[in-house]
């Protein structure tokens, strides 16, 4: 997604809050890198929309807390397919 970085940051923030998407998922959907998503929702969004920024930080915190579970499920699925 090319264009205005500030507009992109707001759209990313809204997407993450609405869907509960991870940084990786948002990057895939918007066609940009994980680094760009992270920069947009942590740095740019804080300057542009403090309420949305706070909501995004809650979602990112939840995703971070659950990442070990998702990783375990991915590994389980990988080995299930190998059998």
PDB file of N, CA, C and O in Angstrom, chain B, residues numbered from 101:
ATOM      1  N   UNK B 101       0.841  -1.178   0.000  1.00  0.00           N
ATOM      2  CA  UNK B 101       0.000   0.000   0.000  1.00  0.00           C
ATOM      3  C   UNK B 101       0.882   1.234   0.000  1.00  0.00           C
ATOM      4  O   UNK B 101       1.508   1.555   1.010  1.00  0.00           O
ATOM      5  N   UNK B 102       0.930   1.898  -1.083  1.00  0.00           N
ATOM      6  CA  UNK B 102       1.710   3.125  -1.188  1.00  0.00           C
ATOM      7  C   UNK B 102       0.838   4.303  -0.764  1.00  0.00           C
ATOM      8  O   UNK B 102      -0.350   4.141  -0.482  1.00  0.00           O
ATOM      9  N   UNK B 103       1.430   5.468  -0.724  1.00  0.00           N
ATOM     10  CA  UNK B 103       0.644   6.654  -0.411  1.00  0.00           C
ATOM     11  C   UNK B 103       1.110   7.318   0.864  1.00  0.00           C
ATOM     12  O   UNK B 103       2.250   7.154   1.298  1.00  0.00           O
ATOM     13  N   UNK B 104       0.209   8.062   1.448  1.00  0.00           N
ATOM     14  CA  UNK B 104       0.495   8.847   2.642  1.00  0.00           C
ATOM     15  C   UNK B 104       0.745   7.937   3.849  1.00  0.00           C
ATOM     16  O   UNK B 104      -0.136   7.164   4.225  1.00  0.00           O
ATOM     17  N   UNK B 105       1.926   8.019   4.459  1.00  0.00           N
ATOM     18  CA  UNK B 105       2.225   7.166   5.617  1.00  0.00           C
ATOM     19  C   UNK B 105       1.300   7.417   6.811  1.00  0.00           C
ATOM     20  O   UNK B 105       0.985   6.490   7.557  1.00  0.00           O
ATOM     21  N   UNK B 106       0.868   8.662   6.992  1.00  0.00           N
ATOM     22  CA  UNK B 106      -0.032   8.960   8.113  1.00  0.00           C
ATOM     23  C   UNK B 106      -1.392   8.299   7.909  1.00  0.00           C
ATOM     24  O   UNK B 106      -1.959   7.739   8.847  1.00  0.00           O
ATOM     25  N   UNK B 107      -1.911   8.362   6.696  1.00  0.00           N
ATOM     26  CA  UNK B 107      -3.185   7.713   6.383  1.00  0.00           C
ATOM     27  C   UNK B 107      -3.057   6.197   6.545  1.00  0.00           C
ATOM     28  O   UNK B 107      -3.953   5.540   7.074  1.00  0.00           O
ATOM     29  N   UNK B 108      -1.934   5.658   6.085  1.00  0.00           N
ATOM     30  CA  UNK B 108      -1.688   4.219   6.203  1.00  0.00           C
ATOM     31  C   UNK B 108      -1.646   3.794   7.666  1.00  0.00           C
ATOM     32  O   UNK B 108      -2.179   2.744   8.027  1.00  0.00           O
ATOM     33  N   UNK B 109      -1.015   4.607   8.504  1.00  0.00           N
ATOM     34  CA  UNK B 109      -0.910   4.275   9.930  1.00  0.00           C
ATOM     35  C   UNK B 109      -2.291   4.194  10.568  1.00  0.00           C
ATOM     36  O   UNK B 109      -2.555   3.285  11.354  1.00  0.00           O
ATOM     37  N   UNK B 110      -3.165   5.123  10.243  1.00  0.00           N
ATOM     38  CA  UNK B 110      -4.520   5.120  10.796  1.00  0.00           C
ATOM     39  C   UNK B 110      -5.288   3.907  10.285  1.00  0.00           C
ATOM     40  O   UNK B 110      -5.975   3.239  11.058  1.00  0.00           O
ATOM     41  N   UNK B 111      -5.180   3.617   8.998  1.00  0.00           N
ATOM     42  CA  UNK B 111      -5.878   2.452   8.438  1.00  0.00           C
ATOM     43  C   UNK B 111      -5.371   1.152   9.045  1.00  0.00           C
ATOM     44  O   UNK B 111      -6.158   0.249   9.329  1.00  0.00           O
ATOM     45  N   UNK B 112      -4.059   1.053   9.244  1.00  0.00           N
ATOM     46  CA  UNK B 112      -3.493  -0.140   9.894  1.00  0.00           C
ATOM     47  C   UNK B 112      -4.024  -0.278  11.319  1.00  0.00           C
ATOM     48  O   UNK B 112      -4.421  -1.365  11.740  1.00  0.00           O
ATOM     49  N   UNK B 113      -4.026   0.826  12.052  1.00  0.00           N
ATOM     50  CA  UNK B 113      -4.524   0.797  13.423  1.00  0.00           C
ATOM     51  C   UNK B 113      -5.969   0.355  13.492  1.00  0.00           C
ATOM     52  O   UNK B 113      -6.331  -0.473  14.327  1.00  0.00           O
ATOM     53  N   UNK B 114      -6.789   0.900  12.626  1.00  0.00           N
ATOM     54  CA  UNK B 114      -8.203   0.519  12.603  1.00  0.00           C
ATOM     55  C   UNK B 114      -8.358  -0.955  12.253  1.00  0.00           C
ATOM     56  O   UNK B 114      -9.182  -1.649  12.849  1.00  0.00           O
ATOM     57  N   UNK B 115      -7.582  -1.435  11.299  1.00  0.00           N
ATOM     58  CA  UNK B 115      -7.649  -2.838  10.900  1.00  0.00           C
ATOM     59  C   UNK B 115      -7.254  -3.759  12.058  1.00  0.00           C
ATOM     60  O   UNK B 115      -7.927  -4.757  12.318  1.00  0.00           O
ATOM     61  N   UNK B 116      -6.184  -3.431  12.739  1.00  0.00           N
ATOM     62  CA  UNK B 116      -5.715  -4.271  13.844  1.00  0.00           C
ATOM     63  C   UNK B 116      -6.738  -4.313  14.970  1.00  0.00           C
ATOM     64  O   UNK B 116      -6.990  -5.376  15.537  1.00  0.00           O
ATOM     65  N   UNK B 117      -7.329  -3.172  15.300  1.00  0.00           N
ATOM     66  CA  UNK B 117      -8.323  -3.132  16.373  1.00  0.00           C
ATOM     67  C   UNK B 117      -9.589  -3.891  15.974  1.00  0.00           C
ATOM     68  O   UNK B 117     -10.144  -4.632  16.786  1.00  0.00           O
ATOM     69  N   UNK B 118     -10.049  -3.716  14.737  1.00  0.00           N
ATOM     70  CA  UNK B 118     -11.284  -4.366  14.287  1.00  0.00           C
ATOM     71  C   UNK B 118     -11.147  -5.878  14.182  1.00  0.00           C
ATOM     72  O   UNK B 118     -12.070  -6.614  14.533  1.00  0.00           O
ATOM     73  N   UNK B 119     -10.000  -6.343  13.699  1.00  0.00           N
ATOM     74  CA  UNK B 119      -9.855  -7.774  13.414  1.00  0.00           C
ATOM     75  C   UNK B 119      -9.026  -8.526  14.448  1.00  0.00           C
ATOM     76  O   UNK B 119      -9.070  -9.755  14.500  1.00  0.00           O
ATOM     77  N   UNK B 120      -8.272  -7.801  15.271  1.00  0.00           N
ATOM     78  CA  UNK B 120      -7.376  -8.464  16.212  1.00  0.00           C
ATOM     79  C   UNK B 120      -6.165  -9.066  15.521  1.00  0.00           C
ATOM     80  O   UNK B 120      -5.517  -9.966  16.056  1.00  0.00           O
ATOM     81  N   UNK B 121      -5.861  -8.564  14.325  1.00  0.00           N
ATOM     82  CA  UNK B 121      -4.778  -9.113  13.522  1.00  0.00           C
ATOM     83  C   UNK B 121      -3.416  -8.891  14.176  1.00  0.00           C
ATOM     84  O   UNK B 121      -3.209  -7.929  14.916  1.00  0.00           O
ATOM     85  N   UNK B 122      -2.513  -9.791  13.887  1.00  0.00           N
ATOM     86  CA  UNK B 122      -1.130  -9.635  14.321  1.00  0.00           C
ATOM     87  C   UNK B 122      -0.420  -8.680  13.361  1.00  0.00           C
ATOM     88  O   UNK B 122      -0.955  -8.332  12.308  1.00  0.00           O
ATOM     89  N   UNK B 123       0.772  -8.269  13.732  1.00  0.00           N
ATOM     90  CA  UNK B 123       1.573  -7.406  12.862  1.00  0.00           C
ATOM     91  C   UNK B 123       1.852  -8.136  11.547  1.00  0.00           C
ATOM     92  O   UNK B 123       1.774  -7.532  10.477  1.00  0.00           O
ATOM     93  N   UNK B 124       2.175  -9.419  11.619  1.00  0.00           N
ATOM     94  CA  UNK B 124       2.450 -10.197  10.404  1.00  0.00           C
ATOM     95  C   UNK B 124       1.230 -10.265   9.493  1.00  0.00           C
ATOM     96  O   UNK B 124       1.346 -10.094   8.279  1.00  0.00           O
ATOM     97  N   UNK B 125       0.074 -10.512  10.073  1.00  0.00           N
ATOM     98  CA  UNK B 125      -1.158 -10.609   9.280  1.00  0.00           C
ATOM     99  C   UNK B 125      -1.478  -9.263   8.633  1.00  0.00           C
ATOM    100  O   UNK B 125      -1.828  -9.215   7.454  1.00  0.00           O
ATOM    101  N   UNK B 126      -1.362  -8.183   9.382  1.00  0.00           N
ATOM    102  CA  UNK B 126      -1.626  -6.849   8.833  1.00  0.00           C
ATOM    103  C   UNK B 126      -0.651  -6.538   7.702  1.00  0.00           C
ATOM    104  O   UNK B 126      -1.036  -5.957   6.688  1.00  0.00           O
ATOM    105  N   UNK B 127       0.602  -6.923   7.878  1.00  0.00           N
ATOM    106  CA  UNK B 127       1.607  -6.685   6.835  1.00  0.00           C
ATOM    107  C   UNK B 127       1.239  -7.431   5.560  1.00  0.00           C
ATOM    108  O   UNK B 127       1.377  -6.887   4.464  1.00  0.00           O
ATOM    109  N   UNK B 128       0.781  -8.650   5.687  1.00  0.00           N
ATOM    110  CA  UNK B 128       0.383  -9.442   4.526  1.00  0.00           C
ATOM    111  C   UNK B 128      -0.826  -8.822   3.830  1.00  0.00           C
ATOM    112  O   UNK B 128      -0.843  -8.694   2.606  1.00  0.00           O
ATOM    113  N   UNK B 129      -1.826  -8.440   4.602  1.00  0.00           N
ATOM    114  CA  UNK B 129      -3.052  -7.875   4.033  1.00  0.00           C
ATOM    115  C   UNK B 129      -2.774  -6.558   3.312  1.00  0.00           C
ATOM    116  O   UNK B 129      -3.323  -6.313   2.238  1.00  0.00           O
ATOM    117  N   UNK B 130      -1.924  -5.709   3.895  1.00  0.00           N
ATOM    118  CA  UNK B 130      -1.644  -4.396   3.316  1.00  0.00           C
ATOM    119  C   UNK B 130      -0.491  -4.430   2.305  1.00  0.00           C
ATOM    120  O   UNK B 130      -0.234  -3.438   1.622  1.00  0.00           O
ATOM    121  N   UNK B 131       0.190  -5.554   2.214  1.00  0.00           N
ATOM    122  CA  UNK B 131       1.269  -5.691   1.237  1.00  0.00           C
ATOM    123  C   UNK B 131       2.500  -4.873   1.575  1.00  0.00           C
ATOM    124  O   UNK B 131       3.168  -4.350   0.682  1.00  0.00           O
ATOM    125  N   UNK B 132       2.803  -4.763   2.856  1.00  0.00           N
ATOM    126  CA  UNK B 132       3.978  -4.029   3.316  1.00  0.00           C
ATOM    127  C   UNK B 132       4.747  -4.903   4.303  1.00  0.00           C
ATOM    128  O   UNK B 132       4.283  -5.982   4.672  1.00  0.00           O
ATOM    129  N   UNK B 133       5.914  -4.443   4.727  1.00  0.00           N
ATOM    130  CA  UNK B 133       6.731  -5.256   5.629  1.00  0.00           C
ATOM    131  C   UNK B 133       6.248  -5.154   7.073  1.00  0.00           C
ATOM    132  O   UNK B 133       5.551  -4.212   7.450  1.00  0.00           O
ATOM    133  N   UNK B 134       6.635  -6.146   7.870  1.00  0.00           N
ATOM    134  CA  UNK B 134       6.324  -6.126   9.302  1.00  0.00           C
ATOM    135  C   UNK B 134       6.918  -4.893   9.967  1.00  0.00           C
ATOM    136  O   UNK B 134       6.301  -4.288  10.844  1.00  0.00           O
ATOM    137  N   UNK B 135       8.118  -4.529   9.543  1.00  0.00           N
ATOM    138  CA  UNK B 135       8.792  -3.369  10.126  1.00  0.00           C
ATOM    139  C   UNK B 135       8.006  -2.090   9.885  1.00  0.00           C
ATOM    140  O   UNK B 135       7.909  -1.234  10.764  1.00  0.00           O
ATOM    141  N   UNK B 136       7.452  -1.969   8.700  1.00  0.00           N
ATOM    142  CA  UNK B 136       6.653  -0.790   8.374  1.00  0.00           C
ATOM    143  C   UNK B 136       5.379  -0.748   9.206  1.00  0.00           C
ATOM    144  O   UNK B 136       5.002   0.310   9.711  1.00  0.00           O
ATOM    145  N   UNK B 137       4.718  -1.884   9.352  1.00  0.00           N
ATOM    146  CA  UNK B 137       3.511  -1.940  10.179  1.00  0.00           C
ATOM    147  C   UNK B 137       3.848  -1.529  11.601  1.00  0.00           C
ATOM    148  O   UNK B 137       3.161  -0.694  12.190  1.00  0.00           O
ATOM    149  N   UNK B 138       4.895  -2.105  12.149  1.00  0.00           N
ATOM    150  CA  UNK B 138       5.275  -1.807  13.526  1.00  0.00           C
ATOM    151  C   UNK B 138       5.597  -0.325  13.698  1.00  0.00           C
ATOM    152  O   UNK B 138       5.150   0.300  14.660  1.00  0.00           O
ATOM    153  N   UNK B 139       6.357   0.229  12.786  1.00  0.00           N
ATOM    154  CA  UNK B 139       6.709   1.653  12.838  1.00  0.00           C
ATOM    155  C   UNK B 139       5.458   2.523  12.770  1.00  0.00           C
ATOM    156  O   UNK B 139       5.325   3.497  13.511  1.00  0.00           O
ATOM    157  N   UNK B 140       4.547   2.160  11.875  1.00  0.00           N
ATOM    158  CA  UNK B 140       3.327   2.947  11.713  1.00  0.00           C
ATOM    159  C   UNK B 140       2.456   2.930  12.963  1.00  0.00           C
ATOM    160  O   UNK B 140       1.965   3.976  13.390  1.00  0.00           O
ATOM    161  N   UNK B 141       2.260   1.750  13.555  1.00  0.00           N
ATOM    162  CA  UNK B 141       1.317   1.663  14.681  1.00  0.00           C
ATOM    163  C   UNK B 141       1.951   1.998  16.026  1.00  0.00           C
ATOM    164  O   UNK B 141       1.237   2.133  17.020  1.00  0.00           O
ATOM    165  N   UNK B 142       3.262   2.135  16.080  1.00  0.00           N
ATOM    166  CA  UNK B 142       3.877   2.520  17.348  1.00  0.00           C
ATOM    167  C   UNK B 142       4.347   3.965  17.356  1.00  0.00           C
ATOM    168  O   UNK B 142       4.209   4.655  18.366  1.00  0.00           O
ATOM    169  N   UNK B 143       4.894   4.426  16.255  1.00  0.00           N
ATOM    170  CA  UNK B 143       5.457   5.785  16.221  1.00  0.00           C
ATOM    171  C   UNK B 143       4.482   6.781  15.600  1.00  0.00           C
ATOM    172  O   UNK B 143       4.087   7.756  16.239  1.00  0.00           O
ATOM    173  N   UNK B 144       4.106   6.532  14.374  1.00  0.00           N
ATOM    174  CA  UNK B 144       3.239   7.487  13.663  1.00  0.00           C
ATOM    175  C   UNK B 144       1.869   7.605  14.304  1.00  0.00           C
ATOM    176  O   UNK B 144       1.360   8.711  14.483  1.00  0.00           O
ATOM    177  N   UNK B 145       1.269   6.477  14.650  1.00  0.00           N
ATOM    178  CA  UNK B 145      -0.086   6.489  15.188  1.00  0.00           C
ATOM    179  C   UNK B 145      -0.150   7.204  16.529  1.00  0.00           C
ATOM    180  O   UNK B 145      -1.146   7.861  16.829  1.00  0.00           O
ATOM    181  N   UNK B 146       0.883   7.088  17.328  1.00  0.00           N
ATOM    182  CA  UNK B 146       0.904   7.766  18.622  1.00  0.00           C
ATOM    183  C   UNK B 146       0.799   9.279  18.434  1.00  0.00           C
ATOM    184  O   UNK B 146       0.158   9.970  19.226  1.00  0.00           O
ATOM    185  N   UNK B 147       1.415   9.766  17.410  1.00  0.00           N
ATOM    186  CA  UNK B 147       1.393  11.207  17.119  1.00  0.00           C
ATOM    187  C   UNK B 147       0.053  11.626  16.515  1.00  0.00           C
ATOM    188  O   UNK B 147      -0.391  12.753  16.733  1.00  0.00           O
ATOM    189  N   UNK B 148      -0.594  10.742  15.761  1.00  0.00           N
ATOM    190  CA  UNK B 148      -1.791  11.102  15.007  1.00  0.00           C
ATOM    191  C   UNK B 148      -3.097  10.926  15.767  1.00  0.00           C
ATOM    192  O   UNK B 148      -3.978  11.784  15.699  1.00  0.00           O
ATOM    193  N   UNK B 149      -3.224   9.826  16.486  1.00  0.00           N
ATOM    194  CA  UNK B 149      -4.504   9.494  17.116  1.00  0.00           C
ATOM    195  C   UNK B 149      -4.226   8.711  18.398  1.00  0.00           C
ATOM    196  O   UNK B 149      -4.046   7.494  18.357  1.00  0.00           O
ATOM    197  N   UNK B 150      -4.191   9.395  19.514  1.00  0.00           N
ATOM    198  CA  UNK B 150      -3.802   8.769  20.779  1.00  0.00           C
ATOM    199  C   UNK B 150      -4.785   7.692  21.238  1.00  0.00           C
ATOM    200  O   UNK B 150      -4.364   6.686  21.810  1.00  0.00           O
ATOM    201  N   UNK B 151      -6.087   7.882  21.001  1.00  0.00           N
ATOM    202  CA  UNK B 151      -7.067   6.874  21.409  1.00  0.00           C
ATOM    203  C   UNK B 151      -6.904   5.583  20.607  1.00  0.00           C
ATOM    204  O   UNK B 151      -6.904   4.488  21.170  1.00  0.00           O
ATOM    205  N   UNK B 152      -6.767   5.722  19.307  1.00  0.00           N
ATOM    206  CA  UNK B 152      -6.556   4.548  18.458  1.00  0.00           C
ATOM    207  C   UNK B 152      -5.234   3.871  18.803  1.00  0.00           C
ATOM    208  O   UNK B 152      -5.146   2.644  18.837  1.00  0.00           O
ATOM    209  N   UNK B 153      -4.212   4.678  19.056  1.00  0.00           N
ATOM    210  CA  UNK B 153      -2.905   4.145  19.458  1.00  0.00           C
ATOM    211  C   UNK B 153      -3.043   3.278  20.717  1.00  0.00           C
ATOM    212  O   UNK B 153      -2.476   2.188  20.790  1.00  0.00           O
ATOM    213  N   UNK B 154      -3.790   3.764  21.693  1.00  0.00           N
ATOM    214  CA  UNK B 154      -3.974   3.009  22.941  1.00  0.00           C
ATOM    215  C   UNK B 154      -4.681   1.683  22.670  1.00  0.00           C
ATOM    216  O   UNK B 154      -4.307   0.653  23.230  1.00  0.00           O
ATOM    217  N   UNK B 155      -5.697   1.707  21.817  1.00  0.00           N
ATOM    218  CA  UNK B 155      -6.412   0.472  21.480  1.00  0.00           C
ATOM    219  C   UNK B 155      -5.515  -0.513  20.744  1.00  0.00           C
ATOM    220  O   UNK B 155      -5.572  -1.717  20.994  1.00  0.00           O
ATOM    221  N   UNK B 156      -4.693  -0.010  19.845  1.00  0.00           N
ATOM    222  CA  UNK B 156      -3.761  -0.872  19.107  1.00  0.00           C
ATOM    223  C   UNK B 156      -2.755  -1.496  20.065  1.00  0.00           C
ATOM    224  O   UNK B 156      -2.428  -2.676  19.934  1.00  0.00           O
ATOM    225  N   UNK B 157      -2.266  -0.730  21.017  1.00  0.00           N
ATOM    226  CA  UNK B 157      -1.298  -1.259  21.975  1.00  0.00           C
ATOM    227  C   UNK B 157      -1.900  -2.383  22.806  1.00  0.00           C
ATOM    228  O   UNK B 157      -1.207  -3.341  23.148  1.00  0.00           O
ATOM    229  N   UNK B 158      -3.187  -2.275  23.135  1.00  0.00           N
ATOM    230  CA  UNK B 158      -3.878  -3.358  23.858  1.00  0.00           C
ATOM    231  C   UNK B 158      -3.888  -4.617  23.000  1.00  0.00           C
ATOM    232  O   UNK B 158      -3.578  -5.706  23.483  1.00  0.00           O
ATOM    233  N   UNK B 159      -4.247  -4.466  21.721  1.00  0.00           N
ATOM    234  CA  UNK B 159      -4.288  -5.626  20.827  1.00  0.00           C
ATOM    235  C   UNK B 159      -2.900  -6.237  20.633  1.00  0.00           C
ATOM    236  O   UNK B 159      -2.754  -7.459  20.646  1.00  0.00           O
ATOM    237  N   UNK B 160      -1.892  -5.400  20.456  1.00  0.00           N
ATOM    238  CA  UNK B 160      -0.534  -5.914  20.290  1.00  0.00           C
ATOM    239  C   UNK B 160      -0.068  -6.637  21.551  1.00  0.00           C
ATOM    240  O   UNK B 160       0.635  -7.644  21.471  1.00  0.00           O
ATOM    241  N   UNK B 161      -0.457  -6.126  22.700  1.00  0.00           N
ATOM    242  CA  UNK B 161      -0.118  -6.795  23.959  1.00  0.00           C
ATOM    243  C   UNK B 161      -0.774  -8.160  24.069  1.00  0.00           C
ATOM    244  O   UNK B 161      -0.148  -9.121  24.517  1.00  0.00           O
ATOM    245  N   UNK B 162      -2.040  -8.249  23.660  1.00  0.00           N
ATOM    246  CA  UNK B 162      -2.734  -9.538  23.672  1.00  0.00           C
ATOM    247  C   UNK B 162      -2.070 -10.513  22.706  1.00  0.00           C
ATOM    248  O   UNK B 162      -1.858 -11.680  23.035  1.00  0.00           O
ATOM    249  N   UNK B 163      -1.745 -10.025  21.513  1.00  0.00           N
ATOM    250  CA  UNK B 163      -1.085 -10.891  20.535  1.00  0.00           C
ATOM    251  C   UNK B 163       0.262 -11.381  21.052  1.00  0.00           C
ATOM    252  O   UNK B 163       0.627 -12.539  20.854  1.00  0.00           O
ATOM    253  N   UNK B 164       0.994 -10.496  21.713  1.00  0.00           N
ATOM    254  CA  UNK B 164       2.303 -10.881  22.242  1.00  0.00           C
ATOM    255  C   UNK B 164       2.147 -11.927  23.342  1.00  0.00           C
ATOM    256  O   UNK B 164       2.944 -12.860  23.437  1.00  0.00           O
ATOM    257  N   UNK B 165       1.124 -11.768  24.168  1.00  0.00           N
ATOM    258  CA  UNK B 165       0.894 -12.724  25.248  1.00  0.00           C
ATOM    259  C   UNK B 165       0.486 -14.102  24.722  1.00  0.00           C
ATOM    260  O   UNK B 165       0.715 -15.114  25.384  1.00  0.00           O
ATOM    261  N   UNK B 166      -0.112 -14.138  23.543  1.00  0.00           N
ATOM    262  CA  UNK B 166      -0.597 -15.401  22.981  1.00  0.00           C
ATOM    263  C   UNK B 166       0.362 -16.028  21.982  1.00  0.00           C
ATOM    264  O   UNK B 166       0.095 -17.120  21.481  1.00  0.00           O
ATOM    265  N   UNK B 167       1.451 -15.376  21.686  1.00  0.00           N
ATOM    266  CA  UNK B 167       2.304 -15.869  20.604  1.00  0.00           C
ATOM    267  C   UNK B 167       2.885 -17.245  20.879  1.00  0.00           C
ATOM    268  O   UNK B 167       3.079 -18.027  19.948  1.00  0.00           O
ATOM    269  N   UNK B 168       3.164 -17.556  22.129  1.00  0.00           N
ATOM    270  CA  UNK B 168       3.699 -18.883  22.423  1.00  0.00           C
ATOM    271  C   UNK B 168       2.658 -19.972  22.160  1.00  0.00           C
ATOM    272  O   UNK B 168       3.007 -21.098  21.805  1.00  0.00           O
ATOM    273  N   UNK B 169       1.391 -19.635  22.333  1.00  0.00           N
ATOM    274  CA  UNK B 169       0.330 -20.598  22.043  1.00  0.00           C
ATOM    275  C   UNK B 169       0.186 -20.819  20.542  1.00  0.00           C
ATOM    276  O   UNK B 169       0.051 -21.956  20.089  1.00  0.00           O
ATOM    277  N   UNK B 170       0.215 -19.729  19.768  1.00  0.00           N
ATOM    278  CA  UNK B 170       0.111 -19.856  18.320  1.00  0.00           C
ATOM    279  C   UNK B 170       1.297 -20.620  17.753  1.00  0.00           C
ATOM    280  O   UNK B 170       1.143 -21.428  16.837  1.00  0.00           O
ATOM    281  N   UNK B 171       2.471 -20.366  18.294  1.00  0.00           N
ATOM    282  CA  UNK B 171       3.667 -21.077  17.840  1.00  0.00           C
ATOM    283  C   UNK B 171       3.569 -22.567  18.123  1.00  0.00           C
ATOM    284  O   UNK B 171       3.948 -23.392  17.292  1.00  0.00           O
ATOM    285  N   UNK B 172       3.065 -22.903  19.287  1.00  0.00           N
ATOM    286  CA  UNK B 172       2.896 -24.308  19.646  1.00  0.00           C
ATOM    287  C   UNK B 172       1.888 -25.007  18.756  1.00  0.00           C
ATOM    288  O   UNK B 172       2.082 -26.158  18.365  1.00  0.00           O
ATOM    289  N   UNK B 173       0.808 -24.305  18.439  1.00  0.00           N
ATOM    290  CA  UNK B 173      -0.208 -24.889  17.559  1.00  0.00           C
ATOM    291  C   UNK B 173       0.336 -25.060  16.141  1.00  0.00           C
ATOM    292  O   UNK B 173       0.023 -26.045  15.473  1.00  0.00           O
ATOM    293  N   UNK B 174       1.136 -24.121  15.685  1.00  0.00           N
ATOM    294  CA  UNK B 174       1.724 -24.227  14.349  1.00  0.00           C
ATOM    295  C   UNK B 174       2.668 -25.426  14.277  1.00  0.00           C
ATOM    296  O   UNK B 174       2.675 -26.154  13.285  1.00  0.00           O
ATOM    297  N   UNK B 175       3.451 -25.627  15.313  1.00  0.00           N
ATOM    298  CA  UNK B 175       4.374 -26.763  15.345  1.00  0.00           C
ATOM    299  C   UNK B 175       3.600 -28.072  15.389  1.00  0.00           C
ATOM    300  O   UNK B 175       3.959 -29.035  14.711  1.00  0.00           O
ATOM    301  N   UNK B 176       2.538 -28.106  16.186  1.00  0.00           N
ATOM    302  CA  UNK B 176       1.708 -29.303  16.278  1.00  0.00           C
ATOM    303  C   UNK B 176       1.104 -29.637  14.917  1.00  0.00           C
ATOM    304  O   UNK B 176       1.100 -30.797  14.506  1.00  0.00           O
ATOM    305  N   UNK B 177       0.600 -28.633  14.227  1.00  0.00           N
ATOM    306  CA  UNK B 177       0.004 -28.826  12.906  1.00  0.00           C
ATOM    307  C   UNK B 177       1.047 -29.293  11.892  1.00  0.00           C
ATOM    308  O   UNK B 177       0.761 -30.142  11.049  1.00  0.00           O
ATOM    309  N   UNK B 178       2.241 -28.743  11.976  1.00  0.00           N
ATOM    310  CA  UNK B 178       3.315 -29.126  11.067  1.00  0.00           C
ATOM    311  C   UNK B 178       3.617 -30.620  11.193  1.00  0.00           C
ATOM    312  O   UNK B 178       3.717 -31.322  10.187  1.00  0.00           O
ATOM    313  N   UNK B 179       3.758 -31.096  12.410  1.00  0.00           N
ATOM    314  CA  UNK B 179       4.093 -32.489  12.603  1.00  0.00           C
ATOM    315  C   UNK B 179       2.910 -33.415  12.346  1.00  0.00           C
ATOM    316  O   UNK B 179       3.106 -34.577  11.991  1.00  0.00           O
ATOM    317  N   UNK B 180       1.685 -32.917  12.520  1.00  0.00           N
ATOM    318  CA  UNK B 180       0.512 -33.707  12.204  1.00  0.00           C
ATOM    319  C   UNK B 180       0.468 -33.967  10.688  1.00  0.00           C
ATOM    320  O   UNK B 180       0.119 -35.063  10.251  1.00  0.00           O
ATOM    321  N   UNK B 181       0.825 -32.952   9.896  1.00  0.00           N
ATOM    322  CA  UNK B 181       0.816 -33.097   8.439  1.00  0.00           C
ATOM    323  C   UNK B 181       1.925 -34.029   7.963  1.00  0.00           C
ATOM    324  O   UNK B 181       1.775 -34.678   6.928  1.00  0.00           O
ATOM    325  N   UNK B 182       3.031 -34.107   8.692  1.00  0.00           N
ATOM    326  CA  UNK B 182       4.130 -34.975   8.295  1.00  0.00           C
ATOM    327  C   UNK B 182       3.828 -36.452   8.489  1.00  0.00           C
ATOM    328  O   UNK B 182       4.453 -37.298   7.850  1.00  0.00           O
ATOM    329  N   UNK B 183       2.878 -36.774   9.362  1.00  0.00           N
ATOM    330  CA  UNK B 183       2.543 -38.175   9.636  1.00  0.00           C
ATOM    331  C   UNK B 183       1.771 -38.804   8.510  1.00  0.00           C
ATOM    332  O   UNK B 183       1.415 -39.979   8.587  1.00  0.00           O
TER     333      UNK B 183
END
